[in-house]
Amino acid sequence: RESLRPTIFEELSQNGVDWCRYCGTTEGINWRPGPWGKRTLCNKHGCDYKGYGFASKMPRLNLKSFADESLDERIRPVLQTFCQMCQQDFSHCDNILVHCDGCHRAYHQACHPDGIASADVSFDSPWYCELSCRDNARRRRILVELPKCRLPYM
């Protein structure tokens, strides 16, 4: 299931708001270059991508597969292409990957803690994984708190 178009991230871009193309946060002071150009990664993921600072002790953030992608093609953060729980990037006909319309998360219907009803998979209305996501969409502001576990593309 694709989210409504334009996505919240496309709207942020149209309004000139910086957002990290990896995690989706809009909160940050320093923005770093990524494969999509200048100011496309937050400070944390920009450093992970370049491999300096604390990131030099960990595997580098590998975004090589996005090197040929244009900035306009990236309509959602990389993390939103993966299920928040199982880290898989594909859907089955009875277990669809649903993108939240107010944050960086996506869930398979069966992976979401409360489950996602088939009626919520329709394209005609926004779906929010948490109540706070509706406020994020209204305020055009996304704060991302990532878990310490290994993330996709690391």
SEMARKE-246667 format. One record per residue: residue in one letter; x, y, z of N, C-alpha, C in turn. Coordinates in nm, 3 decimals. Example, Ala and Ser with C-alpha at 12.3 -4.5 7.8 and 13.67 -1.06 7.14 Angstrom:
BEGIN
<node aa="A" n_X="1.319" n_Y="-0.569" n_Z="0.780" ca_X="1.230" ca_Y="-0.450" ca_Z="0.780" c_X="1.320" c_Y="-0.330" c_Z="0.780"/>
<node aa="S" n_X="1.285" n_Y="-0.225" n_Z="0.708" ca_X="1.367" ca_Y="-0.106" ca_Z="0.714" c_X="1.290" c_Y="0.003" c_Z="0.787"/>
This chain:
BEGIN
<node aa="R" n_X="0.086" n_Y="-0.118" n_Z="0.000" ca_X="0.000" ca_Y="0.000" ca_Z="0.000" c_X="0.089" c_Y="0.122" c_Z="0.000"/>
<node aa="E" n_X="0.071" n_Y="0.203" n_Z="-0.095" ca_X="0.142" ca_Y="0.330" ca_Z="-0.097" c_X="0.065" c_Y="0.428" c_Z="-0.010"/>
<node aa="S" n_X="0.133" n_Y="0.525" n_Z="0.047" ca_X="0.061" ca_Y="0.626" ca_Z="0.124" c_X="0.001" c_Y="0.727" c_Z="0.028"/>
<node aa="L" n_X="-0.080" n_Y="0.815" n_Z="0.082" ca_X="-0.142" ca_Y="0.917" ca_Z="0.000" c_X="-0.035" c_Y="1.003" c_Z="-0.066"/>
<node aa="R" n_X="-0.066" n_Y="1.056" n_Z="-0.182" ca_X="0.028" ca_Y="1.145" ca_Z="-0.251" c_X="-0.031" c_Y="1.284" c_Z="-0.253"/>
<node aa="P" n_X="0.045" n_Y="1.388" n_Z="-0.231" ca_X="0.186" ca_Y="1.379" ca_Z="-0.198" c_X="0.206" c_Y="1.328" c_Z="-0.054"/>
<node aa="T" n_X="0.318" n_Y="1.258" n_Z="-0.035" ca_X="0.350" ca_Y="1.212" ca_Z="0.100" c_X="0.387" c_Y="1.332" c_Z="0.187"/>
<node aa="I" n_X="0.388" n_Y="1.313" n_Z="0.317" ca_X="0.426" ca_Y="1.423" ca_Z="0.407" c_X="0.567" c_Y="1.470" c_Z="0.374"/>
<node aa="F" n_X="0.652" n_Y="1.379" n_Z="0.328" ca_X="0.790" ca_Y="1.416" ca_Z="0.296" c_X="0.798" c_Y="1.496" c_Z="0.167"/>
<node aa="E" n_X="0.712" n_Y="1.467" n_Z="0.071" ca_X="0.706" ca_Y="1.549" ca_Z="-0.050" c_X="0.658" c_Y="1.690" c_Z="-0.015"/>
<node aa="E" n_X="0.561" n_Y="1.701" n_Z="0.076" ca_X="0.513" ca_Y="1.832" ca_Z="0.118" c_X="0.622" c_Y="1.910" c_Z="0.191"/>
<node aa="L" n_X="0.701" n_Y="1.841" n_Z="0.273" ca_X="0.812" ca_Y="1.908" ca_Z="0.341" c_X="0.910" c_Y="1.964" c_Z="0.239"/>
<node aa="S" n_X="0.943" n_Y="1.885" n_Z="0.137" ca_X="1.035" ca_Y="1.931" ca_Z="0.033" c_X="0.978" c_Y="2.051" c_Z="-0.041"/>
<node aa="Q" n_X="0.848" n_Y="2.047" n_Z="-0.075" ca_X="0.785" ca_Y="2.158" ca_Z="-0.146" c_X="0.787" c_Y="2.286" c_Z="-0.062"/>
<node aa="N" n_X="0.782" n_Y="2.272" n_Z="0.070" ca_X="0.784" ca_Y="2.388" ca_Z="0.160" c_X="0.924" c_Y="2.428" c_Z="0.202"/>
<node aa="G" n_X="1.026" n_Y="2.365" n_Z="0.146" ca_X="1.164" ca_Y="2.401" ca_Z="0.177" c_X="1.213" c_Y="2.353" c_Z="0.313"/>
<node aa="V" n_X="1.148" n_Y="2.253" n_Z="0.370" ca_X="1.190" ca_Y="2.200" ca_Z="0.500" c_X="1.288" c_Y="2.085" c_Z="0.476"/>
<node aa="D" n_X="1.404" n_Y="2.091" n_Z="0.540" ca_X="1.501" ca_Y="1.983" ca_Z="0.528" c_X="1.451" c_Y="1.861" c_Z="0.604"/>
<node aa="W" n_X="1.471" n_Y="1.743" n_Z="0.546" ca_X="1.441" ca_Y="1.617" ca_Z="0.614" c_X="1.543" c_Y="1.514" c_Z="0.570"/>
<node aa="C" n_X="1.578" n_Y="1.427" n_Z="0.662" ca_X="1.678" ca_Y="1.324" ca_Z="0.636" c_X="1.620" c_Y="1.218" c_Z="0.544"/>
<node aa="R" n_X="1.686" n_Y="1.193" n_Z="0.433" ca_X="1.636" ca_Y="1.094" ca_Z="0.337" c_X="1.657" c_Y="0.951" c_Z="0.387"/>
<node aa="Y" n_X="1.731" n_Y="0.932" n_Z="0.495" ca_X="1.746" ca_Y="0.799" ca_Z="0.553" c_X="1.644" c_Y="0.774" c_Z="0.663"/>
<node aa="C" n_X="1.637" n_Y="0.863" n_Z="0.764" ca_X="1.549" ca_Y="0.836" ca_Z="0.879" c_X="1.420" c_Y="0.919" c_Z="0.877"/>
<node aa="G" n_X="1.417" n_Y="1.031" n_Z="0.807" ca_X="1.296" ca_Y="1.111" ca_Z="0.796" c_X="1.284" c_Y="1.226" c_Z="0.894"/>
<node aa="T" n_X="1.380" n_Y="1.245" n_Z="0.984" ca_X="1.367" ca_Y="1.352" ca_Z="1.082" c_X="1.374" c_Y="1.490" c_Z="1.016"/>
<node aa="T" n_X="1.302" n_Y="1.584" n_Z="1.075" ca_X="1.312" ca_Y="1.724" ca_Z="1.032" c_X="1.389" c_Y="1.804" c_Z="1.136"/>
<node aa="E" n_X="1.424" n_Y="1.739" n_Z="1.246" ca_X="1.492" ca_Y="1.807" ca_Z="1.356" c_X="1.643" c_Y="1.794" c_Z="1.338"/>
<node aa="G" n_X="1.709" n_Y="1.903" n_Z="1.330" ca_X="1.854" ca_Y="1.900" ca_Z="1.316" c_X="1.908" c_Y="2.037" c_Z="1.287"/>
<node aa="I" n_X="2.030" n_Y="2.058" n_Z="1.329" ca_X="2.097" ca_Y="2.186" ca_Z="1.303" c_X="2.192" c_Y="2.170" c_Z="1.186"/>
<node aa="N" n_X="2.271" n_Y="2.064" n_Z="1.190" ca_X="2.368" ca_Y="2.038" ca_Z="1.084" c_X="2.311" c_Y="1.935" c_Z="0.987"/>
<node aa="W" n_X="2.312" n_Y="1.968" n_Z="0.860" ca_X="2.266" ca_Y="1.875" ca_Z="0.757" c_X="2.384" c_Y="1.838" c_Z="0.671"/>
<node aa="R" n_X="2.394" n_Y="1.714" n_Z="0.633" ca_X="2.510" ca_Y="1.661" ca_Z="0.562" c_X="2.472" c_Y="1.614" c_Z="0.423"/>
<node aa="P" n_X="2.572" n_Y="1.606" n_Z="0.334" ca_X="2.544" ca_Y="1.554" ca_Z="0.199" c_X="2.528" c_Y="1.403" c_Z="0.201"/>
<node aa="G" n_X="2.445" n_Y="1.354" n_Z="0.112" ca_X="2.425" ca_Y="1.210" ca_Z="0.094" c_X="2.425" c_Y="1.182" c_Z="-0.055"/>
<node aa="P" n_X="2.385" n_Y="1.063" n_Z="-0.095" ca_X="2.385" ca_Y="1.031" ca_Z="-0.238" c_X="2.287" c_Y="1.115" c_Z="-0.319"/>
<node aa="W" n_X="2.195" n_Y="1.184" n_Z="-0.253" ca_X="2.096" ca_Y="1.267" ca_Z="-0.321" c_X="2.141" c_Y="1.413" c_Z="-0.332"/>
<node aa="G" n_X="2.255" n_Y="1.448" n_Z="-0.274" ca_X="2.305" ca_Y="1.584" ca_Z="-0.282" c_X="2.324" c_Y="1.647" c_Z="-0.146"/>
<node aa="K" n_X="2.344" n_Y="1.779" n_Z="-0.145" ca_X="2.368" ca_Y="1.853" ca_Z="-0.021" c_X="2.243" c_Y="1.856" c_Z="0.065"/>
<node aa="R" n_X="2.264" n_Y="1.858" n_Z="0.196" ca_X="2.158" ca_Y="1.874" ca_Z="0.295" c_X="2.047" c_Y="1.769" c_Z="0.283"/>
<node aa="T" n_X="2.087" n_Y="1.643" n_Z="0.255" ca_X="1.988" ca_Y="1.537" ca_Z="0.241" c_X="1.995" c_Y="1.434" c_Z="0.353"/>
<node aa="L" n_X="2.094" n_Y="1.444" n_Z="0.442" ca_X="2.104" ca_Y="1.354" ca_Z="0.557" c_X="2.120" c_Y="1.436" c_Z="0.685"/>
<node aa="C" n_X="2.058" n_Y="1.388" n_Z="0.793" ca_X="2.078" ca_Y="1.454" ca_Z="0.923" c_X="2.224" c_Y="1.435" c_Z="0.965"/>
<node aa="N" n_X="2.266" n_Y="1.506" n_Z="1.066" ca_X="2.404" ca_Y="1.500" ca_Z="1.110" c_X="2.446" c_Y="1.357" c_Z="1.144"/>
<node aa="K" n_X="2.363" n_Y="1.285" n_Z="1.218" ca_X="2.398" ca_Y="1.149" ca_Z="1.258" c_X="2.419" c_Y="1.058" c_Z="1.137"/>
<node aa="H" n_X="2.324" n_Y="1.056" n_Z="1.045" ca_X="2.335" ca_Y="0.966" ca_Z="0.931" c_X="2.432" c_Y="1.017" c_Z="0.825"/>
<node aa="G" n_X="2.454" n_Y="1.148" n_Z="0.820" ca_X="2.559" ca_Y="1.200" ca_Z="0.733" c_X="2.697" c_Y="1.155" c_Z="0.779"/>
<node aa="C" n_X="2.719" n_Y="1.157" n_Z="0.910" ca_X="2.846" ca_Y="1.110" ca_Z="0.965" c_X="2.860" c_Y="0.959" c_Z="0.946"/>
<node aa="D" n_X="2.751" n_Y="0.886" n_Z="0.965" ca_X="2.755" ca_Y="0.740" ca_Z="0.943" c_X="2.784" c_Y="0.710" c_Z="0.796"/>
<node aa="Y" n_X="2.728" n_Y="0.789" n_Z="0.707" ca_X="2.747" ca_Y="0.768" ca_Z="0.563" c_X="2.892" c_Y="0.796" c_Z="0.523"/>
<node aa="K" n_X="2.949" n_Y="0.902" n_Z="0.576" ca_X="3.088" ca_Y="0.938" ca_Z="0.544" c_X="3.189" c_Y="0.854" c_Z="0.621"/>
<node aa="G" n_X="3.145" n_Y="0.798" n_Z="0.734" ca_X="3.232" ca_Y="0.709" ca_Z="0.811" c_X="3.330" c_Y="0.779" c_Z="0.902"/>
<node aa="Y" n_X="3.289" n_Y="0.894" n_Z="0.962" ca_X="3.377" ca_Y="0.956" ca_Z="1.059" c_X="3.309" c_Y="0.976" c_Z="1.193"/>
<node aa="G" n_X="3.389" n_Y="1.013" n_Z="1.293" ca_X="3.338" ca_Y="1.025" ca_Z="1.429" c_X="3.318" c_Y="0.886" c_Z="1.488"/>
<node aa="F" n_X="3.219" n_Y="0.872" n_Z="1.573" ca_X="3.189" ca_Y="0.744" ca_Z="1.636" c_X="3.158" c_Y="0.638" c_Z="1.531"/>
<node aa="A" n_X="3.102" n_Y="0.684" n_Z="1.418" ca_X="3.064" ca_Y="0.591" ca_Z="1.311" c_X="3.185" c_Y="0.517" c_Z="1.254"/>
<node aa="S" n_X="3.305" n_Y="0.571" n_Z="1.269" ca_X="3.423" ca_Y="0.504" ca_Z="1.214" c_X="3.450" c_Y="0.371" c_Z="1.284"/>
<node aa="K" n_X="3.392" n_Y="0.350" n_Z="1.401" ca_X="3.410" ca_Y="0.225" ca_Z="1.473" c_X="3.302" c_Y="0.122" c_Z="1.438"/>
<node aa="M" n_X="3.205" n_Y="0.163" n_Z="1.359" ca_X="3.094" ca_Y="0.076" ca_Z="1.320" c_X="3.093" c_Y="0.062" c_Z="1.168"/>
<node aa="P" n_X="3.015" n_Y="-0.033" n_Z="1.116" ca_X="3.003" ca_Y="-0.040" ca_Z="0.969" c_X="2.945" c_Y="0.090" c_Z="0.915"/>
<node aa="R" n_X="2.995" n_Y="0.131" n_Z="0.802" ca_X="2.946" ca_Y="0.253" ca_Z="0.740" c_X="2.803" c_Y="0.236" c_Z="0.691"/>
<node aa="L" n_X="2.730" n_Y="0.344" n_Z="0.689" ca_X="2.595" ca_Y="0.344" ca_Z="0.634" c_X="2.608" c_Y="0.328" c_Z="0.482"/>
<node aa="N" n_X="2.564" n_Y="0.216" n_Z="0.430" ca_X="2.584" ca_Y="0.184" ca_Z="0.290" c_X="2.461" c_Y="0.227" c_Z="0.209"/>
<node aa="L" n_X="2.475" n_Y="0.337" n_Z="0.136" ca_X="2.366" ca_Y="0.388" ca_Z="0.053" c_X="2.403" c_Y="0.384" c_Z="-0.095"/>
<node aa="K" n_X="2.495" n_Y="0.295" n_Z="-0.133" ca_X="2.541" ca_Y="0.287" ca_Z="-0.273" c_X="2.427" c_Y="0.259" c_Z="-0.370"/>
<node aa="S" n_X="2.329" n_Y="0.183" n_Z="-0.327" ca_X="2.220" ca_Y="0.148" ca_Z="-0.418" c_X="2.132" c_Y="0.270" c_Z="-0.452"/>
<node aa="F" n_X="2.151" n_Y="0.381" n_Z="-0.383" ca_X="2.073" ca_Y="0.501" ca_Z="-0.409" c_X="2.152" c_Y="0.608" c_Z="-0.485"/>
<node aa="A" n_X="2.274" n_Y="0.574" n_Z="-0.528" ca_X="2.362" ca_Y="0.671" ca_Z="-0.593" c_X="2.303" c_Y="0.727" c_Z="-0.722"/>
<node aa="D" n_X="2.226" n_Y="0.647" n_Z="-0.795" ca_X="2.168" ca_Y="0.694" ca_Z="-0.921" c_X="2.028" c_Y="0.749" c_Z="-0.906"/>
<node aa="E" n_X="1.978" n_Y="0.754" n_Z="-0.784" ca_X="1.843" ca_Y="0.804" ca_Z="-0.760" c_X="1.846" c_Y="0.957" c_Z="-0.747"/>
<node aa="S" n_X="1.753" n_Y="1.024" n_Z="-0.814" ca_X="1.749" ca_Y="1.170" ca_Z="-0.803" c_X="1.677" c_Y="1.211" c_Z="-0.674"/>
<node aa="L" n_X="1.698" n_Y="1.333" n_Z="-0.635" ca_X="1.635" ca_Y="1.386" ca_Z="-0.514" c_X="1.483" c_Y="1.380" c_Z="-0.524"/>
<node aa="D" n_X="1.427" n_Y="1.407" n_Z="-0.641" ca_X="1.282" ca_Y="1.405" ca_Z="-0.659" c_X="1.223" c_Y="1.265" c_Z="-0.650"/>
<node aa="E" n_X="1.303" n_Y="1.162" n_Z="-0.676" ca_X="1.254" ca_Y="1.025" ca_Z="-0.669" c_X="1.240" c_Y="0.976" c_Z="-0.525"/>
<node aa="R" n_X="1.311" n_Y="1.037" n_Z="-0.432" ca_X="1.307" ca_Y="0.994" ca_Z="-0.291" c_X="1.190" c_Y="1.063" c_Z="-0.225"/>
<node aa="I" n_X="1.074" n_Y="0.997" n_Z="-0.224" ca_X="0.951" ca_Y="1.058" ca_Z="-0.170" c_X="0.923" c_Y="1.015" c_Z="-0.026"/>
<node aa="R" n_X="1.005" n_Y="0.927" n_Z="0.028" ca_X="0.992" ca_Y="0.882" ca_Z="0.167" c_X="1.131" c_Y="0.840" c_Z="0.214"/>
<node aa="P" n_X="1.155" n_Y="0.840" n_Z="0.345" ca_X="1.286" ca_Y="0.799" ca_Z="0.394" c_X="1.313" c_Y="0.651" c_Z="0.364"/>
<node aa="V" n_X="1.439" n_Y="0.618" n_Z="0.352" ca_X="1.479" ca_Y="0.480" ca_Z="0.328" c_X="1.418" c_Y="0.387" c_Z="0.432"/>
<node aa="L" n_X="1.418" n_Y="0.429" n_Z="0.560" ca_X="1.365" ca_Y="0.343" ca_Z="0.665" c_X="1.219" c_Y="0.309" c_Z="0.645"/>
<node aa="Q" n_X="1.142" n_Y="0.393" n_Z="0.576" ca_X="1.000" ca_Y="0.367" ca_Z="0.559" c_X="0.974" c_Y="0.263" c_Z="0.451"/>
<node aa="T" n_X="1.077" n_Y="0.217" n_Z="0.385" ca_X="1.058" ca_Y="0.108" ca_Z="0.289" c_X="1.069" c_Y="-0.028" c_Z="0.356"/>
<node aa="F" n_X="1.098" n_Y="-0.029" n_Z="0.487" ca_X="1.113" ca_Y="-0.153" ca_Z="0.563" c_X="1.012" c_Y="-0.155" c_Z="0.678"/>
<node aa="C" n_X="0.964" n_Y="-0.274" n_Z="0.710" ca_X="0.875" ca_Y="-0.291" ca_Z="0.826" c_X="0.953" c_Y="-0.262" c_Z="0.953"/>
<node aa="Q" n_X="0.895" n_Y="-0.185" n_Z="1.040" ca_X="0.957" ca_Y="-0.145" ca_Z="1.167" c_X="0.988" c_Y="-0.266" c_Z="1.254"/>
<node aa="M" n_X="0.911" n_Y="-0.372" n_Z="1.243" ca_X="0.927" ca_Y="-0.488" ca_Z="1.331" c_X="1.016" c_Y="-0.596" c_Z="1.270"/>
<node aa="C" n_X="0.985" n_Y="-0.641" n_Z="1.149" ca_X="1.057" ca_Y="-0.756" ca_Z="1.092" c_X="1.168" c_Y="-0.716" c_Z="0.996"/>
<node aa="Q" n_X="1.178" n_Y="-0.587" n_Z="0.962" ca_X="1.282" ca_Y="-0.533" ca_Z="0.875" c_X="1.275" c_Y="-0.584" c_Z="0.731"/>
<node aa="Q" n_X="1.162" n_Y="-0.640" n_Z="0.689" ca_X="1.146" ca_Y="-0.687" ca_Z="0.551" c_X="1.090" c_Y="-0.574" c_Z="0.465"/>
<node aa="D" n_X="1.128" n_Y="-0.572" n_Z="0.338" ca_X="1.086" ca_Y="-0.463" ca_Z="0.250" c_X="0.985" c_Y="-0.508" c_Z="0.143"/>
<node aa="F" n_X="0.919" n_Y="-0.620" n_Z="0.165" ca_X="0.823" ca_Y="-0.667" ca_Z="0.067" c_X="0.689" c_Y="-0.697" c_Z="0.134"/>
<node aa="S" n_X="0.585" n_Y="-0.706" n_Z="0.052" ca_X="0.450" ca_Y="-0.735" ca_Z="0.101" c_X="0.402" c_Y="-0.867" c_Z="0.044"/>
<node aa="H" n_X="0.308" n_Y="-0.928" n_Z="0.115" ca_X="0.235" ca_Y="-1.043" ca_Z="0.065" c_X="0.091" c_Y="-0.997" c_Z="0.049"/>
<node aa="C" n_X="0.015" n_Y="-1.065" n_Z="-0.034" ca_X="-0.121" ca_Y="-1.019" ca_Z="-0.061" c_X="-0.208" c_Y="-1.015" c_Z="0.065"/>
<node aa="D" n_X="-0.177" n_Y="-1.097" n_Z="0.164" ca_X="-0.257" ca_Y="-1.096" ca_Z="0.286" c_X="-0.186" c_Y="-1.029" c_Z="0.404"/>
<node aa="N" n_X="-0.070" n_Y="-0.971" n_Z="0.378" ca_X="0.008" ca_Y="-0.903" ca_Z="0.483" c_X="0.084" c_Y="-0.787" c_Z="0.420"/>
<node aa="I" n_X="0.013" n_Y="-0.680" n_Z="0.393" ca_X="0.065" ca_Y="-0.567" ca_Z="0.315" c_X="0.147" c_Y="-0.474" c_Z="0.404"/>
<node aa="L" n_X="0.255" n_Y="-0.421" n_Z="0.346" ca_X="0.338" ca_Y="-0.320" ca_Z="0.414" c_X="0.266" c_Y="-0.186" c_Z="0.403"/>
<node aa="V" n_X="0.232" n_Y="-0.127" n_Z="0.517" ca_X="0.155" ca_Y="-0.003" ca_Z="0.521" c_X="0.245" c_Y="0.109" c_Z="0.573"/>
<node aa="H" n_X="0.255" n_Y="0.218" n_Z="0.497" ca_X="0.337" ca_Y="0.333" ca_Z="0.535" c_X="0.255" c_Y="0.431" c_Z="0.618"/>
<node aa="C" n_X="0.310" n_Y="0.475" n_Z="0.730" ca_X="0.242" ca_Y="0.575" ca_Z="0.811" c_X="0.245" c_Y="0.708" c_Z="0.737"/>
<node aa="D" n_X="0.135" n_Y="0.781" n_Z="0.742" ca_X="0.126" ca_Y="0.910" ca_Z="0.674" c_X="0.167" c_Y="1.026" c_Z="0.763"/>
<node aa="G" n_X="0.232" n_Y="0.997" n_Z="0.878" ca_X="0.273" ca_Y="1.104" ca_Z="0.967" c_X="0.409" c_Y="1.084" c_Z="1.032"/>
<node aa="C" n_X="0.480" n_Y="0.978" n_Z="0.993" ca_X="0.614" ca_Y="0.956" ca_Z="1.049" c_X="0.697" c_Y="0.870" c_Z="0.955"/>
<node aa="H" n_X="0.810" n_Y="0.823" n_Z="1.004" ca_X="0.905" ca_Y="0.746" ca_Z="0.924" c_X="0.879" c_Y="0.596" c_Z="0.924"/>
<node aa="R" n_X="0.776" n_Y="0.550" n_Z="0.995" ca_X="0.757" ca_Y="0.406" ca_Z="1.013" c_X="0.665" c_Y="0.343" c_Z="0.907"/>
<node aa="A" n_X="0.685" n_Y="0.213" n_Z="0.888" ca_X="0.596" ca_Y="0.131" ca_Z="0.807" c_X="0.584" c_Y="-0.003" c_Z="0.879"/>
<node aa="Y" n_X="0.470" n_Y="-0.066" n_Z="0.865" ca_X="0.445" ca_Y="-0.195" ca_Z="0.930" c_X="0.371" c_Y="-0.287" c_Z="0.834"/>
<node aa="H" n_X="0.400" n_Y="-0.416" n_Z="0.843" ca_X="0.312" ca_Y="-0.514" ca_Z="0.782" c_X="0.186" c_Y="-0.521" c_Z="0.867"/>
<node aa="Q" n_X="0.077" n_Y="-0.558" n_Z="0.807" ca_X="-0.050" ca_Y="-0.565" ca_Z="0.880" c_X="-0.037" c_Y="-0.654" c_Z="1.004"/>
<node aa="A" n_X="0.030" n_Y="-0.767" n_Z="0.993" ca_X="0.042" ca_Y="-0.859" ca_Z="1.105" c_X="0.151" c_Y="-0.818" c_Z="1.204"/>
<node aa="C" n_X="0.242" n_Y="-0.732" n_Z="1.163" ca_X="0.354" ca_Y="-0.693" ca_Z="1.250" c_X="0.319" c_Y="-0.578" c_Z="1.345"/>
<node aa="H" n_X="0.225" n_Y="-0.494" n_Z="1.307" ca_X="0.189" ca_Y="-0.380" ca_Z="1.392" c_X="0.136" c_Y="-0.432" c_Z="1.525"/>
<node aa="P" n_X="0.176" n_Y="-0.372" n_Z="1.638" ca_X="0.133" ca_Y="-0.422" ca_Z="1.770" c_X="-0.018" c_Y="-0.439" c_Z="1.784"/>
<node aa="D" n_X="-0.096" n_Y="-0.351" n_Z="1.723" ca_X="-0.242" ca_Y="-0.362" ca_Z="1.730" c_X="-0.302" c_Y="-0.429" c_Z="1.608"/>
<node aa="G" n_X="-0.219" n_Y="-0.466" n_Z="1.512" ca_X="-0.268" ca_Y="-0.520" ca_Z="1.386" c_X="-0.324" c_Y="-0.407" c_Z="1.301"/>
<node aa="I" n_X="-0.328" n_Y="-0.426" n_Z="1.172" ca_X="-0.384" ca_Y="-0.326" ca_Z="1.081" c_X="-0.497" c_Y="-0.393" c_Z="1.004"/>
<node aa="A" n_X="-0.616" n_Y="-0.340" n_Z="1.018" ca_X="-0.734" ca_Y="-0.398" ca_Z="0.951" c_X="-0.724" c_Y="-0.377" c_Z="0.800"/>
<node aa="S" n_X="-0.780" n_Y="-0.468" n_Z="0.726" ca_X="-0.780" ca_Y="-0.458" ca_Z="0.579" c_X="-0.847" c_Y="-0.329" c_Z="0.533"/>
<node aa="A" n_X="-0.946" n_Y="-0.281" n_Z="0.607" ca_X="-1.014" ca_Y="-0.156" ca_Z="0.571" c_X="-0.919" c_Y="-0.036" c_Z="0.579"/>
<node aa="D" n_X="-0.819" n_Y="-0.043" n_Z="0.667" ca_X="-0.723" ca_Y="0.067" ca_Z="0.681" c_X="-0.619" c_Y="0.069" c_Z="0.570"/>
<node aa="V" n_X="-0.617" n_Y="-0.032" n_Z="0.488" ca_X="-0.519" ca_Y="-0.042" ca_Z="0.381" c_X="-0.564" c_Y="0.033" c_Z="0.256"/>
<node aa="S" n_X="-0.687" n_Y="0.083" n_Z="0.256" ca_X="-0.738" ca_Y="0.154" ca_Z="0.140" c_X="-0.658" c_Y="0.282" c_Z="0.116"/>
<node aa="F" n_X="-0.661" n_Y="0.329" n_Z="-0.007" ca_X="-0.581" ca_Y="0.445" ca_Z="-0.046" c_X="-0.650" c_Y="0.578" c_Z="-0.022"/>
<node aa="D" n_X="-0.777" n_Y="0.577" n_Z="0.015" ca_X="-0.852" ca_Y="0.701" ca_Z="0.018" c_X="-0.845" c_Y="0.779" c_Z="0.149"/>
<node aa="S" n_X="-0.782" n_Y="0.724" n_Z="0.250" ca_X="-0.770" ca_Y="0.798" ca_Z="0.376" c_X="-0.632" c_Y="0.775" c_Z="0.437"/>
<node aa="P" n_X="-0.582" n_Y="0.873" n_Z="0.510" ca_X="-0.449" ca_Y="0.857" ca_Z="0.571" c_X="-0.452" c_Y="0.753" c_Z="0.682"/>
<node aa="W" n_X="-0.340" n_Y="0.687" n_Z="0.704" ca_X="-0.325" ca_Y="0.591" ca_Z="0.813" c_X="-0.209" c_Y="0.635" c_Z="0.900"/>
<node aa="Y" n_X="-0.231" n_Y="0.641" n_Z="1.030" ca_X="-0.127" ca_Y="0.681" ca_Z="1.125" c_X="-0.101" c_Y="0.566" c_Z="1.221"/>
<node aa="C" n_X="0.025" n_Y="0.533" n_Z="1.243" ca_X="0.058" ca_Y="0.419" ca_Z="1.329" c_X="0.041" c_Y="0.452" c_Z="1.477"/>
<node aa="E" n_X="0.046" n_Y="0.579" n_Z="1.513" ca_X="0.024" ca_Y="0.624" ca_Z="1.651" c_X="-0.053" c_Y="0.755" c_Z="1.648"/>
<node aa="L" n_X="-0.113" n_Y="0.792" n_Z="1.760" ca_X="-0.187" ca_Y="0.918" ca_Z="1.767" c_X="-0.097" c_Y="1.038" c_Z="1.743"/>
<node aa="S" n_X="0.027" n_Y="1.031" n_Z="1.789" ca_X="0.120" ca_Y="1.144" ca_Z="1.774" c_X="0.153" c_Y="1.170" c_Z="1.627"/>
<node aa="C" n_X="0.138" n_Y="1.072" n_Z="1.542" ca_X="0.169" ca_Y="1.089" ca_Z="1.400" c_X="0.072" c_Y="1.186" c_Z="1.332"/>
<node aa="R" n_X="-0.051" n_Y="1.188" n_Z="1.377" ca_X="-0.149" ca_Y="1.283" ca_Z="1.322" c_X="-0.104" c_Y="1.427" c_Z="1.352"/>
<node aa="D" n_X="-0.051" n_Y="1.449" n_Z="1.475" ca_X="0.002" ca_Y="1.580" ca_Z="1.511" c_X="0.126" c_Y="1.613" c_Z="1.428"/>
<node aa="N" n_X="0.212" n_Y="1.514" n_Z="1.404" ca_X="0.329" ca_Y="1.536" ca_Z="1.319" c_X="0.287" c_Y="1.587" c_Z="1.182"/>
<node aa="A" n_X="0.188" n_Y="1.523" n_Z="1.124" ca_X="0.142" ca_Y="1.563" ca_Z="0.991" c_X="0.085" c_Y="1.704" c_Z="0.993"/>
<node aa="R" n_X="0.010" n_Y="1.735" n_Z="1.098" ca_X="-0.049" ca_Y="1.869" ca_Z="1.109" c_X="0.059" c_Y="1.977" c_Z="1.127"/>
<node aa="R" n_X="0.160" n_Y="1.947" n_Z="1.210" ca_X="0.266" ca_Y="2.045" ca_Z="1.239" c_X="0.377" c_Y="2.046" c_Z="1.135"/>
<node aa="R" n_X="0.379" n_Y="1.946" n_Z="1.045" ca_X="0.486" ca_Y="1.933" ca_Z="0.946" c_X="0.622" c_Y="1.924" c_Z="1.014"/>
<node aa="R" n_X="0.628" n_Y="1.837" n_Z="1.116" ca_X="0.750" ca_Y="1.824" ca_Z="1.194" c_X="0.763" c_Y="1.678" c_Z="1.236"/>
<node aa="I" n_X="0.876" n_Y="1.618" n_Z="1.210" ca_X="0.895" ca_Y="1.477" ca_Z="1.241" c_X="1.021" c_Y="1.460" c_Z="1.324"/>
<node aa="L" n_X="1.004" n_Y="1.405" n_Z="1.442" ca_X="1.115" ca_Y="1.375" ca_Z="1.531" c_X="1.132" c_Y="1.224" c_Z="1.532"/>
<node aa="V" n_X="1.253" n_Y="1.179" n_Z="1.503" ca_X="1.280" ca_Y="1.036" ca_Z="1.493" c_X="1.370" c_Y="0.993" c_Z="1.608"/>
<node aa="E" n_X="1.325" n_Y="0.894" n_Z="1.682" ca_X="1.408" ca_Y="0.833" ca_Z="1.786" c_X="1.429" c_Y="0.688" c_Z="1.744"/>
<node aa="L" n_X="1.550" n_Y="0.659" n_Z="1.699" ca_X="1.579" ca_Y="0.527" ca_Z="1.646" c_X="1.628" c_Y="0.434" c_Z="1.757"/>
<node aa="P" n_X="1.592" n_Y="0.307" n_Z="1.747" ca_X="1.641" ca_Y="0.209" ca_Z="1.845" c_X="1.791" c_Y="0.186" c_Z="1.826"/>
<node aa="K" n_X="1.855" n_Y="0.131" n_Z="1.925" ca_X="1.998" ca_Y="0.106" ca_Z="1.919" c_X="2.031" c_Y="-0.020" c_Z="1.838"/>
<node aa="C" n_X="1.928" n_Y="-0.093" n_Z="1.795" ca_X="1.954" ca_Y="-0.216" ca_Z="1.718" c_X="2.000" c_Y="-0.182" c_Z="1.577"/>
<node aa="R" n_X="2.046" n_Y="-0.282" n_Z="1.510" ca_X="2.095" ca_Y="-0.267" ca_Z="1.372" c_X="1.979" c_Y="-0.232" c_Z="1.278"/>
<node aa="L" n_X="1.998" n_Y="-0.132" n_Z="1.196" ca_X="1.896" ca_Y="-0.086" ca_Z="1.104" c_X="1.927" c_Y="-0.134" c_Z="0.963"/>
<node aa="P" n_X="1.829" n_Y="-0.133" n_Z="0.874" ca_X="1.855" ca_Y="-0.173" ca_Z="0.735" c_X="1.964" c_Y="-0.085" c_Z="0.672"/>
<node aa="Y" n_X="2.038" n_Y="-0.142" n_Z="0.584" ca_X="2.146" ca_Y="-0.074" ca_Z="0.510" c_X="2.264" c_Y="-0.035" c_Z="0.595"/>
<node aa="M" n_X="2.278" n_Y="-0.093" n_Z="0.713" ca_X="2.398" ca_Y="-0.065" ca_Z="0.795" c_X="2.492" c_Y="-0.181" c_Z="0.782"/>
